[in-house]
Amino acid sequence: NECGSDTKSEIIEIITPPVANFTSSVVSGCQGLSVSYVNQSSSNATSFLWTFPGGIPNTSTEMNPVVEYPDHGTFNVTLRANNPIGSNTIVKNNYITVSPLPTITNFLVFSIFYL
């Protein structure tokens, strides 16, 4: 207007909810299987909650946990990624398959005698 002008600048940061995603070092193996999980969630995630039914530990808040599976079976894995705006969860059903160790059920013993 005729009295002059005034301007103001501000930086506005737009934060969106995170997107959860992951992979792992392996998806199958024998009892005692060790799995290293690799968190591939969006970079705006600030915390995580993993659940590993059948695993040790069965939950974790680490970014990239390592989990042992002592028993055979097929297991789901869940990851929830959080930030101040919201959260996102991914569930991978039947993601880990652990096979049983072989067992000896029948065996024969032979004795050989030399004279």
PALO-51318 format. One record per atom (N, C-alpha, C, CB): x, y, z; residue number from 1; residue in one letter. Coordinates in nm, 2 decimals, padded with zeros to 4 digits. Glycine has a CB too. Layout:
{atom {X Y Z} NUM "a"};
...
This chain:
{atom {00.08 -00.12 00.00} 1 "n"};
{atom {00.00 00.00 00.00} 1 "n"};
{atom {00.09 00.12 00.00} 1 "n"};
{atom {-00.09 00.00 00.12} 1 "n"};
{atom {00.03 00.24 00.01} 2 "e"};
{atom {00.10 00.37 00.00} 2 "e"};
{atom {00.19 00.39 00.13} 2 "e"};
{atom {00.01 00.48 -00.01} 2 "e"};
{atom {00.17 00.31 00.23} 3 "c"};
{atom {00.25 00.33 00.35} 3 "c"};
{atom {00.38 00.24 00.35} 3 "c"};
{atom {00.17 00.30 00.47} 3 "c"};
{atom {00.40 00.16 00.25} 4 "g"};
{atom {00.52 00.08 00.24} 4 "g"};
{atom {00.48 -00.07 00.24} 4 "g"};
{atom {00.61 00.10 00.36} 4 "g"};
{atom {00.57 -00.16 00.26} 5 "s"};
{atom {00.54 -00.30 00.25} 5 "s"};
{atom {00.62 -00.37 00.36} 5 "s"};
{atom {00.58 -00.36 00.12} 5 "s"};
{atom {00.58 -00.49 00.39} 6 "d"};
{atom {00.64 -00.57 00.50} 6 "d"};
{atom {00.64 -00.71 00.45} 6 "d"};
{atom {00.58 -00.55 00.64} 6 "d"};
{atom {00.75 -00.79 00.47} 7 "t"};
{atom {00.75 -00.93 00.43} 7 "t"};
{atom {00.80 -01.01 00.55} 7 "t"};
{atom {00.83 -00.95 00.30} 7 "t"};
{atom {00.76 -01.13 00.55} 8 "k"};
{atom {00.81 -01.22 00.65} 8 "k"};
{atom {00.83 -01.36 00.59} 8 "k"};
{atom {00.70 -01.23 00.77} 8 "k"};
{atom {00.94 -01.42 00.62} 9 "s"};
{atom {00.97 -01.56 00.57} 9 "s"};
{atom {00.98 -01.65 00.68} 9 "s"};
{atom {01.10 -01.56 00.49} 9 "s"};
{atom {00.93 -01.77 00.66} 10 "e"};
{atom {00.94 -01.88 00.76} 10 "e"};
{atom {00.96 -02.01 00.69} 10 "e"};
{atom {00.81 -01.89 00.85} 10 "e"};
{atom {01.04 -02.09 00.75} 11 "i"};
{atom {01.05 -02.23 00.70} 11 "i"};
{atom {00.95 -02.32 00.77} 11 "i"};
{atom {01.20 -02.28 00.72} 11 "i"};
{atom {00.87 -02.39 00.69} 12 "i"};
{atom {00.77 -02.48 00.74} 12 "i"};
{atom {00.82 -02.62 00.71} 12 "i"};
{atom {00.63 -02.45 00.69} 12 "i"};
{atom {00.83 -02.70 00.82} 13 "e"};
{atom {00.87 -02.84 00.80} 13 "e"};
{atom {00.75 -02.92 00.81} 13 "e"};
{atom {00.97 -02.88 00.91} 13 "e"};
{atom {00.73 -03.00 00.70} 14 "i"};
{atom {00.61 -03.09 00.70} 14 "i"};
{atom {00.66 -03.23 00.74} 14 "i"};
{atom {00.54 -03.09 00.56} 14 "i"};
{atom {00.60 -03.28 00.84} 15 "i"};
{atom {00.63 -03.41 00.89} 15 "i"};
{atom {00.52 -03.51 00.86} 15 "i"};
{atom {00.66 -03.41 01.05} 15 "i"};
{atom {00.55 -03.62 00.80} 16 "t"};
{atom {00.45 -03.72 00.77} 16 "t"};
{atom {00.47 -03.84 00.86} 16 "t"};
{atom {00.45 -03.76 00.62} 16 "t"};
{atom {00.37 -03.93 00.87} 17 "p"};
{atom {00.39 -04.05 00.94} 17 "p"};
{atom {00.50 -04.14 00.87} 17 "p"};
{atom {00.26 -04.13 00.96} 17 "p"};
{atom {00.57 -04.22 00.95} 18 "p"};
{atom {00.67 -04.31 00.88} 18 "p"};
{atom {00.60 -04.42 00.81} 18 "p"};
{atom {00.76 -04.37 00.99} 18 "p"};
{atom {00.68 -04.49 00.73} 19 "v"};
{atom {00.64 -04.61 00.66} 19 "v"};
{atom {00.74 -04.72 00.70} 19 "v"};
{atom {00.65 -04.59 00.50} 19 "v"};
{atom {00.68 -04.83 00.76} 20 "a"};
{atom {00.76 -04.94 00.81} 20 "a"};
{atom {00.79 -05.04 00.70} 20 "a"};
{atom {00.68 -05.01 00.92} 20 "a"};
{atom {00.91 -05.09 00.70} 21 "n"};
{atom {00.95 -05.20 00.61} 21 "n"};
{atom {01.08 -05.26 00.66} 21 "n"};
{atom {00.97 -05.14 00.46} 21 "n"};
{atom {01.11 -05.39 00.62} 22 "f"};
{atom {01.23 -05.45 00.67} 22 "f"};
{atom {01.26 -05.57 00.57} 22 "f"};
{atom {01.22 -05.50 00.81} 22 "f"};
{atom {01.38 -05.62 00.58} 23 "t"};
{atom {01.42 -05.74 00.52} 23 "t"};
{atom {01.50 -05.82 00.63} 23 "t"};
{atom {01.51 -05.72 00.39} 23 "t"};
{atom {01.56 -05.93 00.60} 24 "s"};
{atom {01.64 -06.01 00.69} 24 "s"};
{atom {01.75 -06.08 00.62} 24 "s"};
{atom {01.55 -06.11 00.77} 24 "s"};
{atom {01.85 -06.13 00.70} 25 "s"};
{atom {01.96 -06.20 00.64} 25 "s"};
{atom {01.92 -06.33 00.58} 25 "s"};
{atom {02.07 -06.21 00.75} 25 "s"};
{atom {01.83 -06.40 00.64} 26 "v"};
{atom {01.78 -06.53 00.60} 26 "v"};
{atom {01.63 -06.53 00.63} 26 "v"};
{atom {01.86 -06.65 00.66} 26 "v"};
{atom {01.56 -06.62 00.56} 27 "v"};
{atom {01.42 -06.64 00.60} 27 "v"};
{atom {01.39 -06.79 00.63} 27 "v"};
{atom {01.33 -06.60 00.48} 27 "v"};
{atom {01.49 -06.88 00.62} 28 "s"};
{atom {01.47 -07.02 00.66} 28 "s"};
{atom {01.60 -07.08 00.70} 28 "s"};
{atom {01.41 -07.09 00.54} 28 "s"};
{atom {01.59 -07.19 00.78} 29 "g"};
{atom {01.71 -07.26 00.83} 29 "g"};
{atom {01.67 -07.36 00.93} 29 "g"};
{atom {01.81 -07.16 00.88} 29 "g"};
{atom {01.77 -07.41 01.00} 30 "c"};
{atom {01.74 -07.52 01.10} 30 "c"};
{atom {01.73 -07.46 01.24} 30 "c"};
{atom {01.86 -07.62 01.10} 30 "c"};
{atom {01.67 -07.54 01.33} 31 "q"};
{atom {01.66 -07.50 01.47} 31 "q"};
{atom {01.79 -07.44 01.52} 31 "q"};
{atom {01.62 -07.62 01.56} 31 "q"};
{atom {01.77 -07.33 01.59} 32 "g"};
{atom {01.89 -07.25 01.64} 32 "g"};
{atom {01.92 -07.14 01.54} 32 "g"};
{atom {02.01 -07.34 01.66} 32 "g"};
{atom {01.83 -07.12 01.44} 33 "l"};
{atom {01.85 -07.02 01.34} 33 "l"};
{atom {01.87 -06.88 01.40} 33 "l"};
{atom {01.74 -07.02 01.24} 33 "l"};
{atom {01.97 -06.81 01.35} 34 "s"};
{atom {02.00 -06.67 01.39} 34 "s"};
{atom {01.96 -06.58 01.27} 34 "s"};
{atom {02.15 -06.65 01.43} 34 "s"};
{atom {01.88 -06.48 01.29} 35 "v"};
{atom {01.83 -06.39 01.19} 35 "v"};
{atom {01.87 -06.25 01.22} 35 "v"};
{atom {01.68 -06.41 01.17} 35 "v"};
{atom {01.94 -06.18 01.13} 36 "s"};
{atom {01.97 -06.04 01.15} 36 "s"};
{atom {01.86 -05.96 01.06} 36 "s"};
{atom {02.11 -06.00 01.10} 36 "s"};
{atom {01.78 -05.88 01.13} 37 "y"};
{atom {01.68 -05.80 01.06} 37 "y"};
{atom {01.74 -05.66 01.02} 37 "y"};
{atom {01.56 -05.78 01.15} 37 "y"};
{atom {01.70 -05.62 00.90} 38 "v"};
{atom {01.75 -05.49 00.85} 38 "v"};
{atom {01.63 -05.40 00.83} 38 "v"};
{atom {01.82 -05.51 00.71} 38 "v"};
{atom {01.63 -05.30 00.92} 39 "n"};
{atom {01.51 -05.20 00.91} 39 "n"};
{atom {01.53 -05.11 00.79} 39 "n"};
{atom {01.51 -05.12 01.05} 39 "n"};
{atom {01.42 -05.11 00.71} 40 "q"};
{atom {01.42 -05.03 00.59} 40 "q"};
{atom {01.31 -04.93 00.59} 40 "q"};
{atom {01.41 -05.12 00.46} 40 "q"};
{atom {01.27 -04.89 00.72} 41 "s"};
{atom {01.16 -04.79 00.73} 41 "s"};
{atom {01.20 -04.66 00.68} 41 "s"};
{atom {01.12 -04.79 00.88} 41 "s"};
{atom {01.11 -04.57 00.66} 42 "s"};
{atom {01.14 -04.44 00.61} 42 "s"};
{atom {01.23 -04.36 00.71} 42 "s"};
{atom {01.01 -04.36 00.58} 42 "s"};
{atom {01.31 -04.27 00.66} 43 "s"};
{atom {01.40 -04.20 00.75} 43 "s"};
{atom {01.34 -04.11 00.85} 43 "s"};
{atom {01.50 -04.12 00.66} 43 "s"};
{atom {01.21 -04.09 00.84} 44 "n"};
{atom {01.15 -04.00 00.94} 44 "n"};
{atom {01.10 -04.08 01.06} 44 "n"};
{atom {01.04 -03.92 00.88} 44 "n"};
{atom {01.12 -04.21 01.07} 45 "a"};
{atom {01.08 -04.29 01.19} 45 "a"};
{atom {01.18 -04.26 01.30} 45 "a"};
{atom {01.08 -04.44 01.15} 45 "a"};
{atom {01.13 -04.24 01.42} 46 "t"};
{atom {01.21 -04.21 01.54} 46 "t"};
{atom {01.22 -04.32 01.64} 46 "t"};
{atom {01.16 -04.09 01.60} 46 "t"};
{atom {01.13 -04.42 01.63} 47 "s"};
{atom {01.14 -04.54 01.72} 47 "s"};
{atom {01.07 -04.65 01.66} 47 "s"};
{atom {01.07 -04.50 01.86} 47 "s"};
{atom {01.10 -04.77 01.71} 48 "f"};
{atom {01.05 -04.90 01.65} 48 "f"};
{atom {01.01 -05.00 01.75} 48 "f"};
{atom {01.16 -04.96 01.56} 48 "f"};
{atom {00.91 -05.08 01.72} 49 "l"};
{atom {00.88 -05.19 01.80} 49 "l"};
{atom {00.86 -05.31 01.71} 49 "l"};
{atom {00.74 -05.16 01.88} 49 "l"};
{atom {00.94 -05.41 01.74} 50 "w"};
{atom {00.94 -05.54 01.66} 50 "w"};
{atom {00.87 -05.64 01.75} 50 "w"};
{atom {01.08 -05.58 01.62} 50 "w"};
{atom {00.80 -05.74 01.69} 51 "t"};
{atom {00.76 -05.86 01.76} 51 "t"};
{atom {00.80 -05.98 01.68} 51 "t"};
{atom {00.60 -05.85 01.79} 51 "t"};
{atom {00.85 -06.08 01.75} 52 "f"};
{atom {00.90 -06.20 01.69} 52 "f"};
{atom {00.84 -06.32 01.77} 52 "f"};
{atom {01.05 -06.21 01.70} 52 "f"};
{atom {00.72 -06.37 01.74} 53 "p"};
{atom {00.67 -06.49 01.81} 53 "p"};
{atom {00.76 -06.60 01.78} 53 "p"};
{atom {00.52 -06.51 01.76} 53 "p"};
{atom {00.80 -06.68 01.88} 54 "g"};
{atom {00.89 -06.79 01.86} 54 "g"};
{atom {01.03 -06.76 01.87} 54 "g"};
{atom {00.86 -06.86 01.74} 54 "g"};
{atom {01.06 -06.62 01.87} 55 "g"};
{atom {01.20 -06.58 01.87} 55 "g"};
{atom {01.25 -06.54 02.01} 55 "g"};
{atom {01.22 -06.47 01.78} 55 "g"};
{atom {01.38 -06.53 02.02} 56 "i"};
{atom {01.45 -06.48 02.14} 56 "i"};
{atom {01.54 -06.37 02.10} 56 "i"};
{atom {01.53 -06.59 02.22} 56 "i"};
{atom {01.51 -06.24 02.14} 57 "p"};
{atom {01.40 -06.20 02.22} 57 "p"};
{atom {01.27 -06.20 02.13} 57 "p"};
{atom {01.42 -06.06 02.27} 57 "p"};
{atom {01.15 -06.20 02.20} 58 "n"};
{atom {01.03 -06.20 02.13} 58 "n"};
{atom {00.98 -06.06 02.10} 58 "n"};
{atom {00.92 -06.27 02.21} 58 "n"};
{atom {01.04 -05.95 02.15} 59 "t"};
{atom {01.02 -05.81 02.12} 59 "t"};
{atom {01.15 -05.74 02.12} 59 "t"};
{atom {00.91 -05.75 02.21} 59 "t"};
{atom {01.16 -05.63 02.05} 60 "s"};
{atom {01.28 -05.55 02.05} 60 "s"};
{atom {01.24 -05.40 02.00} 60 "s"};
{atom {01.39 -05.61 01.95} 60 "s"};
{atom {01.32 -05.31 02.06} 61 "t"};
{atom {01.31 -05.17 02.01} 61 "t"};
{atom {01.43 -05.13 01.94} 61 "t"};
{atom {01.28 -05.08 02.13} 61 "t"};
{atom {01.52 -05.22 01.91} 62 "e"};
{atom {01.65 -05.19 01.84} 62 "e"};
{atom {01.61 -05.16 01.69} 62 "e"};
{atom {01.75 -05.30 01.85} 62 "e"};
{atom {01.70 -05.08 01.63} 63 "m"};
{atom {01.67 -05.06 01.49} 63 "m"};
{atom {01.69 -05.18 01.40} 63 "m"};
{atom {01.77 -04.94 01.44} 63 "m"};
{atom {01.80 -05.26 01.43} 64 "n"};
{atom {01.83 -05.37 01.35} 64 "n"};
{atom {01.86 -05.49 01.44} 64 "n"};
{atom {01.95 -05.35 01.25} 64 "n"};
{atom {01.76 -05.56 01.50} 65 "p"};
{atom {01.78 -05.66 01.59} 65 "p"};
{atom {01.83 -05.79 01.53} 65 "p"};
{atom {01.66 -05.69 01.67} 65 "p"};
{atom {01.89 -05.87 01.62} 66 "v"};
{atom {01.93 -06.01 01.58} 66 "v"};
{atom {01.84 -06.10 01.67} 66 "v"};
{atom {02.09 -06.04 01.60} 66 "v"};
{atom {01.78 -06.20 01.61} 67 "v"};
{atom {01.69 -06.29 01.68} 67 "v"};
{atom {01.72 -06.44 01.66} 67 "v"};
{atom {01.54 -06.26 01.64} 67 "v"};
{atom {01.72 -06.51 01.76} 68 "e"};
{atom {01.74 -06.66 01.76} 68 "e"};
{atom {01.61 -06.73 01.76} 68 "e"};
{atom {01.83 -06.71 01.87} 68 "e"};
{atom {01.60 -06.84 01.68} 69 "y"};
{atom {01.48 -06.92 01.68} 69 "y"};
{atom {01.52 -07.06 01.72} 69 "y"};
{atom {01.41 -06.92 01.54} 69 "y"};
{atom {01.49 -07.10 01.85} 70 "p"};
{atom {01.54 -07.23 01.90} 70 "p"};
{atom {01.45 -07.34 01.86} 70 "p"};
{atom {01.54 -07.22 02.05} 70 "p"};
{atom {01.32 -07.32 01.83} 71 "d"};
{atom {01.23 -07.43 01.79} 71 "d"};
{atom {01.19 -07.42 01.65} 71 "d"};
{atom {01.11 -07.42 01.88} 71 "d"};
{atom {01.15 -07.54 01.60} 72 "h"};
{atom {01.11 -07.54 01.46} 72 "h"};
{atom {00.96 -07.49 01.44} 72 "h"};
{atom {01.12 -07.68 01.40} 72 "h"};
{atom {00.93 -07.44 01.33} 73 "g"};
{atom {00.80 -07.38 01.30} 73 "g"};
{atom {00.80 -07.27 01.20} 73 "g"};
{atom {00.73 -07.33 01.43} 73 "g"};
{atom {00.69 -07.21 01.17} 74 "t"};
{atom {00.68 -07.10 01.08} 74 "t"};
{atom {00.63 -06.98 01.16} 74 "t"};
{atom {00.58 -07.13 00.96} 74 "t"};
{atom {00.70 -06.86 01.15} 75 "f"};
{atom {00.68 -06.75 01.24} 75 "f"};
{atom {00.65 -06.62 01.16} 75 "f"};
{atom {00.80 -06.74 01.33} 75 "f"};
{atom {00.56 -06.54 01.22} 76 "n"};
{atom {00.53 -06.40 01.17} 76 "n"};
{atom {00.64 -06.31 01.23} 76 "n"};
{atom {00.39 -06.36 01.20} 76 "n"};
{atom {00.65 -06.20 01.16} 77 "v"};
{atom {00.74 -06.09 01.21} 77 "v"};
{atom {00.66 -05.96 01.19} 77 "v"};
{atom {00.88 -06.08 01.14} 77 "v"};
{atom {00.66 -05.87 01.29} 78 "t"};
{atom {00.59 -05.74 01.29} 78 "t"};
{atom {00.68 -05.63 01.32} 78 "t"};
{atom {00.46 -05.74 01.38} 78 "t"};
{atom {00.67 -05.52 01.25} 79 "l"};
{atom {00.75 -05.40 01.28} 79 "l"};
{atom {00.66 -05.28 01.28} 79 "l"};
{atom {00.87 -05.38 01.18} 79 "l"};
{atom {00.66 -05.21 01.39} 80 "r"};
{atom {00.59 -05.08 01.39} 80 "r"};
{atom {00.69 -04.97 01.40} 80 "r"};
{atom {00.49 -05.07 01.52} 80 "r"};
{atom {00.68 -04.87 01.31} 81 "a"};
{atom {00.77 -04.76 01.30} 81 "a"};
{atom {00.69 -04.64 01.35} 81 "a"};
{atom {00.83 -04.73 01.16} 81 "a"};
{atom {00.75 -04.55 01.44} 82 "n"};
{atom {00.68 -04.44 01.50} 82 "n"};
{atom {00.75 -04.31 01.48} 82 "n"};
{atom {00.66 -04.47 01.65} 82 "n"};
{atom {00.68 -04.20 01.48} 83 "n"};
{atom {00.73 -04.07 01.49} 83 "n"};
{atom {00.63 -03.98 01.56} 83 "n"};
{atom {00.78 -04.01 01.35} 83 "n"};
{atom {00.66 -03.85 01.59} 84 "p"};
{atom {00.56 -03.77 01.66} 84 "p"};
{atom {00.42 -03.75 01.59} 84 "p"};
{atom {00.62 -03.63 01.68} 84 "p"};
{atom {00.42 -03.78 01.46} 85 "i"};
{atom {00.29 -03.76 01.38} 85 "i"};
{atom {00.21 -03.88 01.38} 85 "i"};
{atom {00.33 -03.72 01.24} 85 "i"};
{atom {00.27 -04.00 01.39} 86 "g"};
{atom {00.19 -04.12 01.38} 86 "g"};
{atom {00.28 -04.25 01.37} 86 "g"};
{atom {00.10 -04.12 01.26} 86 "g"};
{atom {00.22 -04.36 01.33} 87 "s"};
{atom {00.29 -04.48 01.32} 87 "s"};
{atom {00.24 -04.56 01.20} 87 "s"};
{atom {00.28 -04.56 01.45} 87 "s"};
{atom {00.32 -04.66 01.16} 88 "n"};
{atom {00.28 -04.75 01.05} 88 "n"};
{atom {00.34 -04.89 01.09} 88 "n"};
{atom {00.34 -04.70 00.92} 88 "n"};
{atom {00.26 -04.99 01.06} 89 "t"};
{atom {00.29 -05.13 01.10} 89 "t"};
{atom {00.29 -05.22 00.97} 89 "t"};
{atom {00.19 -05.19 01.20} 89 "t"};
{atom {00.40 -05.30 00.96} 90 "i"};
{atom {00.40 -05.40 00.86} 90 "i"};
{atom {00.41 -05.54 00.93} 90 "i"};
{atom {00.52 -05.38 00.76} 90 "i"};
{atom {00.33 -05.63 00.88} 91 "v"};
{atom {00.33 -05.77 00.93} 91 "v"};
{atom {00.36 -05.86 00.81} 91 "v"};
{atom {00.19 -05.81 01.00} 91 "v"};
{atom {00.46 -05.94 00.83} 92 "k"};
{atom {00.50 -06.04 00.73} 92 "k"};
{atom {00.46 -06.18 00.79} 92 "k"};
{atom {00.65 -06.03 00.69} 92 "k"};
{atom {00.35 -06.23 00.74} 93 "n"};
{atom {00.30 -06.36 00.79} 93 "n"};
{atom {00.39 -06.47 00.73} 93 "n"};
{atom {00.15 -06.38 00.75} 93 "n"};
{atom {00.41 -06.57 00.82} 94 "n"};
{atom {00.49 -06.69 00.78} 94 "n"};
{atom {00.62 -06.65 00.72} 94 "n"};
{atom {00.41 -06.78 00.68} 94 "n"};
{atom {00.69 -06.55 00.77} 95 "y"};
{atom {00.81 -06.50 00.71} 95 "y"};
{atom {00.93 -06.58 00.74} 95 "y"};
{atom {00.83 -06.36 00.77} 95 "y"};
{atom {00.94 -06.64 00.86} 96 "i"};
{atom {01.05 -06.72 00.90} 96 "i"};
{atom {01.01 -06.87 00.91} 96 "i"};
{atom {01.11 -06.67 01.04} 96 "i"};
{atom {01.08 -06.96 00.85} 97 "t"};
{atom {01.06 -07.10 00.85} 97 "t"};
{atom {01.18 -07.17 00.91} 97 "t"};
{atom {01.02 -07.16 00.71} 97 "t"};
{atom {01.16 -07.24 01.03} 98 "v"};
{atom {01.27 -07.31 01.10} 98 "v"};
{atom {01.24 -07.46 01.09} 98 "v"};
{atom {01.28 -07.26 01.24} 98 "v"};
{atom {01.33 -07.53 01.03} 99 "s"};
{atom {01.32 -07.68 01.02} 99 "s"};
{atom {01.38 -07.75 01.14} 99 "s"};
{atom {01.39 -07.72 00.89} 99 "s"};
{atom {01.32 -07.86 01.17} 100 "p"};
{atom {01.37 -07.94 01.29} 100 "p"};
{atom {01.51 -08.00 01.25} 100 "p"};
{atom {01.27 -08.05 01.33} 100 "p"};
{atom {01.58 -08.02 01.36} 101 "l"};
{atom {01.71 -08.09 01.34} 101 "l"};
{atom {01.68 -08.24 01.32} 101 "l"};
{atom {01.80 -08.07 01.46} 101 "l"};
{atom {01.76 -08.31 01.24} 102 "p"};
{atom {01.74 -08.45 01.22} 102 "p"};
{atom {01.76 -08.53 01.35} 102 "p"};
{atom {01.83 -08.51 01.11} 102 "p"};
{atom {01.68 -08.63 01.36} 103 "t"};
{atom {01.69 -08.72 01.48} 103 "t"};
{atom {01.71 -08.86 01.43} 103 "t"};
{atom {01.56 -08.71 01.57} 103 "t"};
{atom {01.79 -08.94 01.51} 104 "i"};
{atom {01.81 -09.08 01.48} 104 "i"};
{atom {01.70 -09.16 01.54} 104 "i"};
{atom {01.95 -09.13 01.53} 104 "i"};
{atom {01.62 -09.23 01.46} 105 "t"};
{atom {01.51 -09.30 01.51} 105 "t"};
{atom {01.54 -09.45 01.52} 105 "t"};
{atom {01.39 -09.28 01.42} 105 "t"};
{atom {01.61 -09.50 01.42} 106 "n"};
{atom {01.65 -09.65 01.42} 106 "n"};
{atom {01.79 -09.66 01.38} 106 "n"};
{atom {01.55 -09.73 01.34} 106 "n"};
{atom {01.86 -09.75 01.44} 107 "f"};
{atom {02.00 -09.77 01.39} 107 "f"};
{atom {02.04 -09.91 01.42} 107 "f"};
{atom {02.10 -09.67 01.45} 107 "f"};
{atom {02.13 -09.96 01.35} 108 "l"};
{atom {02.18 -10.10 01.37} 108 "l"};
{atom {02.32 -10.09 01.41} 108 "l"};
{atom {02.16 -10.18 01.24} 108 "l"};
{atom {02.36 -10.18 01.49} 109 "v"};
{atom {02.50 -10.20 01.54} 109 "v"};
{atom {02.55 -10.33 01.49} 109 "v"};
{atom {02.51 -10.19 01.69} 109 "v"};
{atom {02.66 -10.33 01.42} 110 "f"};
{atom {02.72 -10.45 01.37} 110 "f"};
{atom {02.85 -10.47 01.44} 110 "f"};
{atom {02.74 -10.44 01.21} 110 "f"};
{atom {02.87 -10.59 01.48} 111 "s"};
{atom {03.00 -10.63 01.54} 111 "s"};
{atom {03.07 -10.72 01.44} 111 "s"};
{atom {02.98 -10.70 01.68} 111 "s"};
{atom {03.19 -10.69 01.42} 112 "i"};
{atom {03.27 -10.78 01.33} 112 "i"};
{atom {03.39 -10.83 01.41} 112 "i"};
{atom {03.32 -10.70 01.20} 112 "i"};
{atom {03.40 -10.96 01.41} 113 "f"};
{atom {03.51 -11.03 01.48} 113 "f"};
{atom {03.60 -11.09 01.38} 113 "f"};
{atom {03.45 -11.13 01.58} 113 "f"};
{atom {03.73 -11.07 01.40} 114 "y"};
{atom {03.83 -11.13 01.31} 114 "y"};
{atom {03.90 -11.24 01.40} 114 "y"};
{atom {03.93 -11.03 01.26} 114 "y"};
{atom {03.92 -11.35 01.34} 115 "l"};
{atom {03.99 -11.46 01.40} 115 "l"};
{atom {04.12 -11.48 01.34} 115 "l"};
{atom {03.91 -11.59 01.40} 115 "l"};
